[in-house]
Amino acid sequence: MTIRTSMRFIFLWIVLFVVWMIYTLDFHAESLILGISLSMIVTVFSYPVFFNREQALESRIIYRWDLAVLYFIFLIIQSYLASFTLIYQMLTGRYSSGVVRIKTRLKSRIGKTMMANTISLIPGTLSLWLEGNYIYVHWFDQKTKHRLQAERIIKEPMESVLMKLFG
């Protein structure tokens, strides 16, 4: 195992553990041990999915660390705002759900995977399928049926940052 591969492995392990901590918000020893263990197991089995051979030959793990931190802050803020909107729509009954297909400009597999997972983490949207450059998204409150407008609404805020992060 090369140093780059080790660094990528450790990076993925840390990211998965941080995600575990954000979702559990439990700092007891049992939760920390379980989080470390499960994130290690998931890292072992999912490493080839996130880092294919061409990416393993690249010199950097991630292109911009400052953007990664800002991206996670954006994700948390966006999740809370979408939660309040979703609750309001559910209580008032003013929504119309549907499935829309959006096209991403991301080239790397990890970038596309991060895009799909980010869409799923935002309340009210769920990535159903990732096929080539297209992501099929279930949208709780489908504001438009036009693909280009849906792309602008769903992916616009995050795609440019993900392109800078993962190339």
N, C-alpha and C positions, 0 to 999 in steps of 0.2 A: 504494500500500500504506500503510495507516494505521499509527500507532505500535502500537496494540493487536495488529494482525495481525502486525507485525514481531516484537513481543515473544512472541506465541504461536508463531511460526515458530522463533524462536531457542530458546525453551523446549523445543519438541518435538525440535529438533536436539540440544540438550544432553542431554535424557533418552535419546534413542537412542544417543548416543555413550557415555554412562555405562553403559548396558546392554551395549554392545559391550565396554567396558573390564572390566566385571564378569565377563563370560563368557570373554573371552580371557585376562585377567590377563597381558597381554604389553605391556610398556612400551617396546619397541624403536621406533625412528623409523618403520620400515616399517609396523608394526602401527598406530601412532597415525595416520599419514597415511591408511592404508586405512580405519580406523575413522571418521575425520573425513569422508572422501570418501563412503563408503557411507551413513553416517548422513545426510549432506546429500542424497544422491540419494533415499533412502527418505523423508526429510522432504518433499521437493518433490512426490513422487507420492502420499504418504499424508496430507498436510495436510488436504485436503477431507474425508477420512474421519473424522479426529479432531475437527475444528472445523467444524461446519456453520454456516450463515448466522446462525441465532439466537444461537449461542454467540459468534460473532464480534462481535456487538453488545454483549455483556456487558462490564462494566468490568474484571473481574479475570481473569487467566489461570488461576489456581488459588486456591481459597479459603483454604486453610491450609497454609503451607509447612512448619510444624513437624510437621503430620500426614503430609505427604509424606515427610519424612525418616524418621519413625518407621515409616511403611508399608514403605519399602524395607528398613529394618533387620529388621522383622517378616518380610518376604518371604525374606530371606537365611536367617534363623534357621529359619523354617518349611521351607525347601528342604532344609537340612541334616538336620533332624529327620526329615522324610519320606523322605529318601534312606536313612538308617539303617534305618528301619522297612521300607521297600521291599526292601532287600537281605536283611534277616532273613526276610521273607515269601517271597522267591524261593528262598532257600537251604533253608527248611524246607518249602516247598510248601503253606503254610497261607494260601491266598487264594482268593477267588472273584470274578472280574471281571464287570463288567456295565455297562450304559449306564443312566443316570438323567437325568431331565429336572428341572431346578431353575428356579424363578422368581425373578427379581431385582426389587427395588424401585427400582433405579436408573432415572432418567429420561433422562439425557443419553447420547448415542451413545458419547462417549469413556469415560464411566463404565462402560457395559456392555462395551465393548471391553476396558477395563482389567481388569474382573472376569473375562472369558473368558480373557484372556492370563495373568492371575495364576493362575487355576485350572490352566492348561496348564504354567506354570512350576513348580508344586509337583509333585515326583515322585510318580507313582502316579495322577495325574488328568490328563485331557486333554480340553479343550473341543473338541467335534466340530462343533457348529453353534450359531449364535446367531440366534434367530428371535423378533423382537419382544421380549418380556420373558423369554423362556425360553432357557436354555442347556442343550444336550445334552452330557453329560459322560460320558466313559468312565472308570470307576473301577476301578483295579486290584484293590483289596480292597473289594468292595461289602459294607459292613457292614449295610445295610438296603435293602429294595426300596420302602419307604414314602417317597414324595416329600418330605413335610414333614420327616421325620427326616433324609433325605439332604441337604436344603437346610441344615438346622441344622449338620450336620457339615461340609459342604463350604464353604459360603459365609459362614457366620455370623461368623467372625473378621475377614473383610475387607470385607464389604458396608457396615457402619456407617461405617468409615473412608473408603471410597470415596464414600459419600453426602456426607460432610462435605467431601471434597476437590473433587468435581465436581458437587455439587448434585443 
